[in-house]
Amino acid sequence: MKTVKMLFLIVSVIASSLCTAQNGKDLPYSTIFFTRSGNYFLSGCMSTLVFPNQRGISIGPNSVIKYKIYSDGEVNITLDALCAGNGSAKQYVKQLTINIQRGNEYYVSCEGITIKEAEKSKAEKQIAKCKNVVKYEENLENPINPSSVKDIAKKSGKGQATCFLISPEGYLVTNFHAVENANEIFIKGIDGDFTTKFGVTVVGSDPSNDLVLLKITNKSVKFGNPPFGLRLSGVSQAERVYALGFPIADAMGVEIKVTEGIISAKSGIHGDISKFQISASVNPGNSGGPLIDESGNIIGVIYAKSTIADAAGYAVKASYLDNFLKNIEGFNYPTFINELKDKPLTEKIAAFKQYIFILETN
């Protein structure tokens, strides 16, 4: 395997291993149950739970929050309560520290302006009364205890993602994180057959830009020349785009999914110029799929869904894919000719479907 070193200044983020595209699928975690009763005398407070580096979570009366946490060690939880009374509102800030050990469950009571650990038996009675249990999880892009999670994302090599053909010689592109630590890599969906798996190997990788080039090992499998273009520049903010891929294929099925959106920003997290931020919905399993424009050009490679902002996803720009491919020894850089430009969108998608596959790792 040749690792290509890119001479770009890239802001590092801990992406939600979005081969698994979900925040921490298959990673060890603990669970904290936060409960708040419907006590009338304590209901006049607007209460927000805050973890370090995380977005605040509102907890209302007669509520239960089930929080999945990947960090361990001492975790500070703040209860920020704004309570009405005597014609004015007063703010109270209370803090609780819990020593988290992965694999355990913790129970916390939030009543009025108090936050404290609760007995499991009492908490379970409150949980049983609430029909609506809201689930949240720690955002690993900015973990609560960074030092405690820096290694856990490397423990699992199992996942599902998307990949697409880049050359008729059997070369495919996906995200590096989709195959990192994998013992075996397979694709399925060739000629619409999702029951047969074909092994692929890694030819070149660029971890800094989350890209990898794969090659199918079965020489008897033949591909046509991909009919799409590769657009390296000139993408504008608010331009319409489409994300193609196989999100959560086990649950959502093996028909390719298409979501529509716009270029929300021409930079990613913390201003990362190698990424686009998009409004097109992406989910676990979309990682490695193509982001295309209205003319049928690939303009990016889907790599992450934001766990901080709603309706925000990210894609590696095609210019970085282009540079990556041109620096892989022994790879014959293909000639990209867009044959889809004048076709209607439905025909563009139908053509793309023949070159996009499900990727699975063990």
C-alpha positions as CSV (number, residue, x, y, z in Angstrom):
1,M,0.0,0.0,0.0
2,K,1.3,3.4,-0.9
3,T,0.3,6.2,1.3
4,V,0.2,9.5,-0.6
5,K,1.4,12.5,1.4
6,M,-0.5,15.6,0.4
7,L,1.1,19.0,0.7
8,F,-2.0,20.8,2.0
9,L,-2.8,22.4,5.3
10,I,-5.8,20.5,6.6
11,V,-7.6,21.0,9.8
12,S,-7.9,17.7,11.5
13,V,-11.3,16.5,12.8
14,I,-12.4,13.3,14.3
15,A,-15.0,12.3,11.8
16,S,-17.8,10.0,12.9
17,S,-16.4,7.0,11.3
18,L,-18.9,7.4,8.7
19,C,-18.2,4.2,6.9
20,T,-20.2,3.6,9.7
21,A,-21.2,7.4,9.2
22,Q,-22.8,7.2,12.6
23,N,-21.1,8.9,15.5
24,G,-19.6,6.0,17.3
25,K,-21.1,2.7,15.9
26,D,-19.4,-0.4,17.4
27,L,-17.3,1.7,19.8
28,P,-17.4,1.0,23.6
29,Y,-19.7,3.4,25.5
30,S,-21.6,4.1,28.7
31,T,-25.2,5.3,29.1
32,I,-26.5,8.1,31.3
33,F,-30.2,8.3,32.0
34,F,-31.4,11.8,33.0
35,T,-34.8,12.0,34.5
36,R,-37.1,14.9,35.4
37,S,-40.5,14.4,37.0
38,G,-43.6,16.3,36.2
39,N,-43.8,17.8,39.7
40,Y,-45.9,21.0,39.3
41,F,-43.9,23.0,42.0
42,L,-40.6,22.3,40.1
43,S,-41.9,22.8,36.6
44,G,-41.3,26.5,36.3
45,C,-37.7,26.1,35.2
46,M,-36.3,25.9,31.7
47,S,-33.4,23.4,32.3
48,T,-30.5,22.7,30.0
49,L,-27.9,20.0,30.4
50,V,-24.4,20.9,29.2
51,F,-21.3,18.6,28.7
52,P,-17.9,20.0,27.9
53,N,-17.5,20.6,24.2
54,Q,-21.1,19.6,23.5
55,R,-24.3,21.3,22.5
56,G,-26.8,21.9,25.3
57,I,-29.7,19.5,25.7
58,S,-33.1,20.8,27.0
59,I,-34.9,18.6,29.5
60,G,-38.5,19.4,30.3
61,P,-40.9,18.2,33.0
62,N,-41.8,14.5,32.9
63,S,-38.9,13.7,30.6
64,V,-36.1,11.1,30.2
65,I,-32.9,11.6,28.2
66,K,-30.8,8.6,27.3
67,Y,-27.3,9.8,26.6
68,K,-24.7,7.6,25.0
69,I,-21.2,8.7,26.1
70,Y,-17.9,7.4,24.7
71,S,-15.5,9.4,26.9
72,D,-14.6,8.0,30.3
73,G,-13.0,9.3,33.5
74,E,-14.3,12.4,35.3
75,V,-17.1,14.1,33.4
76,N,-18.6,17.4,34.5
77,I,-22.3,17.9,33.7
78,T,-23.8,21.3,34.2
79,L,-27.5,22.0,34.8
80,D,-28.3,25.5,33.6
81,A,-31.8,26.4,34.9
82,L,-33.8,29.6,34.2
83,C,-36.6,29.7,36.7
84,A,-39.6,32.0,36.8
85,G,-40.8,33.6,40.0
86,N,-42.2,36.9,41.4
87,G,-42.5,38.4,37.9
88,S,-38.9,37.8,37.0
89,A,-36.6,35.0,36.0
90,K,-33.5,33.9,37.9
91,Q,-30.7,31.7,36.5
92,Y,-29.2,28.8,38.5
93,V,-26.1,26.9,37.5
94,K,-25.4,23.6,39.2
95,Q,-22.7,21.0,38.4
96,L,-22.3,17.3,38.9
97,T,-19.1,15.3,38.4
98,I,-19.4,11.6,37.5
99,N,-16.5,9.2,37.2
100,I,-17.5,7.3,34.0
101,Q,-16.3,3.8,33.3
102,R,-17.2,2.4,29.9
103,G,-19.8,-0.2,29.8
104,N,-21.8,1.0,32.8
105,E,-25.1,2.8,33.2
106,Y,-25.6,5.9,35.3
107,Y,-28.8,7.6,36.6
108,V,-29.1,11.4,37.2
109,S,-32.1,13.3,38.6
110,C,-32.7,16.8,37.4
111,E,-35.3,18.5,39.6
112,G,-35.8,22.3,39.7
113,I,-32.3,23.7,40.3
114,T,-30.8,20.4,41.6
115,I,-28.8,17.8,39.7
116,K,-27.6,14.6,41.5
117,E,-27.0,10.9,40.9
118,A,-30.1,8.9,41.5
119,E,-30.7,5.3,42.7
120,K,-31.3,3.0,39.8
121,S,-34.6,1.6,41.2
122,K,-36.1,5.1,41.7
123,A,-34.9,6.3,38.3
124,E,-36.3,3.2,36.5
125,K,-39.8,4.0,38.0
126,Q,-39.6,7.5,36.5
127,I,-38.4,6.1,33.2
128,A,-41.3,3.7,33.1
129,K,-43.8,6.6,33.5
130,C,-42.4,8.4,30.4
131,K,-43.5,7.2,27.0
132,N,-41.0,9.4,25.2
133,V,-37.4,8.7,25.9
134,V,-35.2,11.0,23.9
135,K,-31.8,9.7,22.7
136,Y,-28.6,11.7,22.4
137,E,-25.0,10.8,22.0
138,E,-21.6,12.4,22.5
139,N,-20.3,14.2,19.4
140,L,-16.9,12.6,18.7
141,E,-15.9,15.5,16.5
142,N,-15.3,17.4,19.7
143,P,-15.3,14.8,22.5
144,I,-16.0,15.5,26.1
145,N,-12.6,14.0,27.3
146,P,-10.4,14.0,24.1
147,S,-7.6,12.1,25.7
148,S,-9.9,9.2,26.7
149,V,-11.4,8.7,23.2
150,K,-8.3,9.1,21.0
151,D,-7.7,5.4,20.6
152,I,-11.2,3.8,20.8
153,A,-12.1,4.7,17.2
154,K,-9.3,2.4,16.0
155,K,-10.6,-0.8,17.6
156,S,-13.3,-1.7,15.1
157,G,-12.8,-2.6,11.4
158,K,-16.4,-3.6,10.7
159,G,-18.7,-1.3,8.8
160,Q,-20.7,-0.4,5.7
161,A,-20.1,2.4,3.3
162,T,-20.4,3.4,-0.3
163,C,-17.8,3.4,-3.1
164,F,-17.9,4.3,-6.8
165,L,-16.0,3.2,-9.9
166,I,-13.4,5.7,-11.1
167,S,-11.7,3.6,-13.9
168,P,-13.0,0.8,-16.2
169,E,-9.9,-1.2,-15.0
170,G,-11.7,-1.9,-11.7
171,Y,-10.5,0.9,-9.6
172,L,-12.9,2.4,-7.0
173,V,-12.9,5.4,-4.6
174,T,-14.2,5.6,-1.1
175,N,-13.2,7.1,2.3
176,F,-10.1,6.1,4.1
177,H,-12.0,5.8,7.4
178,A,-14.4,3.3,5.7
179,V,-11.6,0.7,5.3
180,E,-9.2,1.7,8.2
181,N,-8.4,-1.3,10.3
182,A,-10.4,-3.7,8.1
183,N,-9.2,-7.2,7.7
184,E,-11.4,-7.8,4.7
185,I,-13.0,-5.5,2.2
186,F,-15.9,-6.4,-0.1
187,I,-18.2,-4.7,-2.6
188,K,-21.6,-5.8,-3.8
189,G,-24.2,-4.5,-6.2
190,I,-22.3,-5.1,-9.5
191,D,-24.9,-5.4,-12.3
192,G,-27.6,-5.0,-9.6
193,D,-26.6,-8.2,-7.8
194,F,-26.5,-7.5,-4.1
195,T,-26.1,-11.1,-3.0
196,T,-22.6,-11.7,-4.5
197,K,-19.6,-10.1,-2.8
198,F,-16.3,-9.3,-4.5
199,G,-13.1,-8.7,-2.7
200,V,-11.1,-5.5,-3.2
201,T,-7.6,-4.4,-2.1
202,V,-6.2,-1.0,-1.2
203,V,-4.0,0.5,-3.8
204,G,-3.3,3.9,-2.4
205,S,-4.5,6.0,0.6
206,D,-4.6,9.6,1.7
207,P,-5.7,9.6,5.4
208,S,-5.4,13.4,5.7
209,N,-8.1,13.9,3.1
210,D,-10.0,10.7,4.0
211,L,-9.6,9.1,0.6
212,V,-8.6,5.6,-0.6
213,L,-8.3,3.9,-4.0
214,L,-9.4,0.3,-4.2
215,K,-9.1,-2.4,-6.9
216,I,-11.4,-5.4,-7.4
217,T,-9.4,-8.6,-7.2
218,N,-11.6,-10.7,-9.5
219,K,-10.2,-10.1,-13.0
220,S,-13.2,-11.7,-14.7
221,V,-15.4,-8.7,-13.6
222,K,-15.6,-6.2,-16.5
223,F,-16.7,-2.6,-16.3
224,G,-17.7,0.0,-18.8
225,N,-16.2,3.4,-18.9
226,P,-17.8,5.7,-16.3
227,P,-19.9,8.3,-18.2
228,F,-19.5,11.2,-15.7
229,G,-17.1,14.1,-15.5
230,L,-14.9,15.2,-12.6
231,R,-15.4,18.9,-11.9
232,L,-12.4,20.4,-10.1
233,S,-13.3,24.1,-9.7
234,G,-16.0,26.7,-10.1
235,V,-18.5,25.3,-7.7
236,S,-20.6,28.1,-6.2
237,Q,-22.3,28.5,-2.9
238,A,-26.0,27.7,-3.1
239,E,-25.4,25.5,-6.2
240,R,-27.8,22.5,-6.3
241,V,-26.2,19.1,-5.6
242,Y,-27.1,15.5,-5.1
243,A,-25.7,12.9,-2.8
244,L,-25.8,9.3,-3.9
245,G,-25.1,6.3,-1.7
246,F,-26.4,3.4,0.5
247,P,-27.2,4.8,3.9
248,I,-27.9,2.1,6.6
249,A,-28.3,-0.5,3.9
250,D,-29.3,-3.2,6.4
251,A,-32.3,-1.2,7.4
252,M,-33.1,1.0,4.5
253,G,-32.5,-1.5,1.7
254,V,-30.1,-1.9,-1.2
255,E,-31.8,0.5,-3.6
256,I,-29.4,3.5,-4.0
257,K,-30.7,6.6,-2.3
258,V,-30.5,10.1,-3.8
259,T,-30.8,13.2,-1.6
260,E,-31.0,16.8,-2.9
261,G,-29.5,19.9,-1.4
262,I,-27.2,22.9,-2.0
263,I,-23.6,23.9,-1.3
264,S,-24.1,25.5,2.1
265,A,-20.5,26.6,2.3
266,K,-17.3,26.2,0.3
267,S,-15.4,25.1,3.5
268,G,-15.9,22.4,6.1
269,I,-15.5,22.2,9.9
270,H,-13.4,25.1,11.3
271,G,-13.0,26.5,7.7
272,D,-11.4,23.4,6.2
273,I,-10.9,24.4,2.6
274,S,-10.6,20.8,1.4
275,K,-14.3,20.2,2.1
276,F,-17.8,21.4,1.1
277,Q,-20.6,21.7,3.6
278,I,-23.9,20.5,2.0
279,S,-27.5,20.5,3.0
280,A,-28.3,17.2,1.2
281,S,-29.1,14.6,3.8
282,V,-26.4,12.0,4.5
283,N,-26.5,9.2,6.9
284,P,-24.5,6.2,8.1
285,G,-23.4,4.3,5.0
286,N,-23.3,7.3,2.7
287,S,-19.6,7.7,3.3
288,G,-17.5,7.3,0.1
289,G,-20.4,8.0,-2.2
290,P,-20.3,10.7,-4.9
291,L,-21.6,14.2,-4.6
292,I,-22.7,15.3,-8.1
293,D,-23.8,18.6,-9.7
294,E,-26.8,19.1,-12.0
295,S,-24.7,18.4,-15.1
296,G,-23.6,15.0,-14.0
297,N,-20.1,15.9,-12.8
298,I,-18.6,14.5,-9.6
299,I,-17.7,17.5,-7.4
300,G,-16.9,15.7,-4.2
301,V,-16.8,12.5,-2.1
302,I,-19.2,12.3,0.9
303,Y,-17.4,11.8,4.1
304,A,-19.3,13.0,7.2
305,K,-22.6,14.1,8.7
306,S,-22.4,16.8,11.3
307,T,-23.4,15.7,14.8
308,I,-23.5,19.4,15.9
309,A,-25.6,21.1,13.3
310,D,-28.8,19.9,11.8
311,A,-29.0,19.3,8.1
312,A,-25.3,19.6,7.6
313,G,-23.0,17.2,5.8
314,Y,-19.5,17.3,4.4
315,A,-17.8,16.2,1.2
316,V,-14.1,16.1,0.1
317,K,-13.7,18.4,-2.9
318,A,-13.0,16.7,-6.3
319,S,-9.8,18.7,-6.7
320,Y,-8.3,16.8,-3.7
321,L,-9.5,13.5,-5.2
322,D,-7.9,14.5,-8.5
323,N,-4.5,15.3,-6.9
324,F,-4.6,12.1,-4.8
325,L,-5.2,9.9,-7.9
326,K,-2.5,11.6,-9.9
327,N,0.1,10.8,-7.2
328,I,-0.6,7.0,-7.0
329,E,2.3,5.1,-8.5
330,G,1.2,2.6,-11.1
331,F,-2.3,4.0,-11.5
332,N,-3.3,5.0,-15.0
333,Y,-5.2,8.2,-14.5
334,P,-8.5,7.9,-16.5
335,T,-9.8,10.4,-19.0
336,F,-13.1,11.8,-17.7
337,I,-15.7,12.6,-20.3
338,N,-19.2,13.8,-19.2
339,E,-21.7,12.0,-21.4
340,L,-24.6,12.9,-19.2
341,K,-24.7,16.6,-19.4
342,D,-27.7,16.9,-21.7
343,K,-29.7,14.1,-20.2
344,P,-32.6,14.6,-17.7
345,L,-31.8,14.1,-14.1
346,T,-33.6,10.7,-14.0
347,E,-31.4,9.4,-16.7
348,K,-28.3,10.8,-15.0
349,I,-29.1,8.9,-11.8
350,A,-29.9,5.7,-13.7
351,A,-26.5,5.9,-15.3
352,F,-24.7,6.6,-12.1
353,K,-26.4,3.6,-10.4
354,Q,-24.3,1.2,-12.5
355,Y,-21.1,2.5,-11.0
356,I,-21.9,2.9,-7.3
357,F,-21.6,0.0,-5.0
358,I,-22.1,-1.1,-1.4
359,L,-18.8,-1.5,0.5
360,E,-18.5,-3.8,3.5
361,T,-15.6,-4.4,5.9
362,N,-14.7,-7.0,8.5
